[in-house]
Amino acid sequence: MSRVYNFSAGPAAVPQEVLETAQKEMLDWNGSGMSVMEMSHRGKEFVSIAEKAEADVRELMNIPSNYKVLFLQGGATTQFSMVPMNLLRGNNKACYVNTGAWSKKAIKEAKIHCDVQVSASSEDDNFMSIPAQDSWNIDPNAAYLHYTSNETIGGVEFQNIPDVGDINLVADMSSNILSREIDVSKFAVIYAGGQKNMGPSGIALTIVRDDLIGETMAGTPSMLDYKNHADADSMFNTPATYSWYLMGLVFDWIKKNGGVKGIEERNMRKAAKLYAAIDGSDFYANPVEVSVRSRMNVPFTLANSELDALFLSEAKTAGLVTLKGHRSVGGMRASIYNAMPGEGIDALISMMAEFERTKA
Ligand SMILES: *Cc1c(COP(=O)(O)O)cnc(C)c1O
């Protein structure tokens, strides 16, 4: 068997220890005589798995008790709809910050339901920066302000939680949740799809302050009402049980690796090393403003784009895969989420140096 270093943006690498545990437990979970995917979601075995996952993520993120933690289906994309449907609460206006491709998708969906005020946009800068906070145009009467804490495609990441006063703050943290310490109490809603930093696809984590639950817009389907999921402990219908279980194993892994603080320190070292290698070379370049470079997604270009295909094939030979940049950006992108070990970064850096030395 030979495992590669997988730099995919999502679904992305999962810690090997997690996969090994899942493998060990595949046929017989904890003496139950069956796989987790065969269990009733209402049986005591699965309920214990579900409750442990919730308790662990509450501990890891220090989630205050007045927040509900929901394990939902439909990915982060469904949250693009659920956020306005649940948070508008009679208001017809929401503010959005536009920092790239994922912000734009969230804005497009919100426009179906309300008047969207784009409070700030870095589109004129080709999404290579984040607009200075004092330039944001926030309507204090809007129902909420939404931003994307890490733009997975552009490789742009907020380094701090924006200070937006009393307005309800909503964040799409799909690609950087659990990668750095954050103060959950500053948020109304945090949501994230599972397949970047928490394991498999098919499940999204939504953390919502409980006073905001229960006043959906007219016509909201039951499945899109946070209250139904909150009241049923995310078992309003059959949840994505196996994804939930794997997510729980990932939470366990983070706990064993120093918690979010330990993971954050490791992420900082990994990203700093890779950016230093890019900046130290005349052949590779990263176009993002230095102060907002992402620790999770590192896009880079080669000085000669005709060498892109050769770079990808040599990388693959070296066991480094899924480095092709998003089709909208071109070049390369190394996604280096929590599960990417430091050795993967070292292997990429030495392959890049060797390629530059021999092919550039
Ligand atoms: C991947 C991603 C999404 C979409 O997630 P799905 O689970 O495919 O719906 C949304 N926002 C961000 C920032 C992402 O990285």
The ligand as a Gaussian input file, in Angstrom:
#p B3LYP/6-31G(d) Opt

LIG

0 1
 C      -16.563000      23.897000      -0.361000
 C      -17.161000      25.179000       0.110000
 C      -18.544000      25.413000       0.065000
 C      -19.518000      24.427000      -0.528000
 O      -19.618000      23.300000       0.204000
 P      -20.627000      22.107000      -0.224000
 O      -20.503000      21.193000       0.933000
 O      -20.126000      21.558000      -1.524000
 O      -21.991000      22.682000      -0.364000
 C      -19.013000      26.616000       0.549000
 N      -18.185000      27.544000       1.056000
 C      -16.844000      27.362000       1.107000
 C      -15.978000      28.423000       1.683000
 C      -16.292000      26.178000       0.625000
 O      -14.968000      25.992000       0.673000

